[in-house]
Amino acid sequence: MKARPHDQELTLCSCENGIAFVTMNRPNSYNALSSELMTSLQQVFDDIAQDRTTKVVVLSGKGKGFCAGHDLKELKSRNDPEFHMQLFSQCSKLMMSIVHLPQPVIACVHGIATAAGCQLVASCDLAIASKSASFATPGVNIGLFCSTPMVAVSRKMPRKQVMAMLLTGEKITAPKALEFGLINAIADEENLHQKSRDLAAKIADKSPSVLTIGKEAFYRQAEMGLEDAYAYTSQVMVENMQLSDASEGIAAFIDKRPPNWTSS
């Protein structure tokens, strides 16, 4: 994937060794998700979805925080239900695009991740946060319950903890987010990007076709009943076994050598 700016550099993107580094670039507004920024991010993820040289994505934000959620000034600029529906639908489409992206996405979180910003973290497959990062769904404090953010967050965290966040609007710390399952790991501020890069490199070393199969199967089976999930994933395993990379990976394990992935 070629490194190029999107929509006047609202989103910065570069690629290195199969890893796409995507950076939200509205630092003065804590990377609030304006319609323009969401459009830019959507374009980036649509491009990445078609680029089989990209194996994994790292998503971060410029400035003092990861993402402060929706742009409240934009939300308040028009008292028009159709306008608001367009914004929330656009955001939901963006979150679903991350889930449906063939490549795994790692959120690299510093500062605040609030409301739709917390939703963005929860929508990513993995997340690493700095020690000072904090997370919240504080819409209740301003009379706007975080109904769409709770869709993603409630699928990553236990319900009681999510409800406490939703009903009080209070922040949780990075250690609490780790305990509750919203993030995977915590890093020192100065090591955050390197730790995210290291995790991405570890994932990028796997077969891209197998990663794609596994990610899709994970989210599909999670919404199924137990019996249906086993029937579905059994079929996925059968199809996976037909890949040349499955044959190569098993042979490499038996021969005690590194695999040579060929599929994409």
HELIX and SHEET records of a PDB file:
HELIX    1   1 PRO A   27  SER A   29  5                                   3    
HELIX    2   2 SER A   35  ALA A   49  1                                  15    
HELIX    3   3 LEU A   72  LYS A   76  1                                   5    
HELIX    4   4 PRO A   81  HIS A  100  1                                  20    
HELIX    5   5 ALA A  116  SER A  123  1                                   8    
HELIX    6   6 PRO A  138  ILE A  142  5                                   5    
HELIX    7   7 SER A  147  VAL A  153  1                                   7    
HELIX    8   8 ARG A  159  THR A  168  1                                  10    
HELIX    9   9 ALA A  174  PHE A  180  1                                   7    
HELIX   10  10 GLU A  189  ASN A  191  5                                   3    
HELIX   11  11 LEU A  192  ALA A  204  1                                  13    
HELIX   12  12 PRO A  208  ALA A  222  1                                  15    
HELIX   13  13 LEU A  226  MET A  241  1                                  16    
HELIX   14  14 SER A  244  ASP A  255  1                                  12    
SHEET    1   A 6 THR A  11  GLU A  16  0                                        
SHEET    2   A 6 ILE A  19  MET A  24 -1                                        
SHEET    3   A 6 VAL A  56  GLY A  61  1                                        
SHEET    4   A 6 VAL A 105  VAL A 109  1                                        
SHEET    5   A 6 LEU A 126  SER A 130  1                                        
SHEET    6   A 6 ALA A 185  ALA A 187  1                                        
SHEET    1   B 3 ILE A 112  THR A 114  0                                        
SHEET    2   B 3 SER A 134  ALA A 136  1                                        
SHEET    3   B 3 ILE A 172  THR A 173 -1                                        
END                                                                             
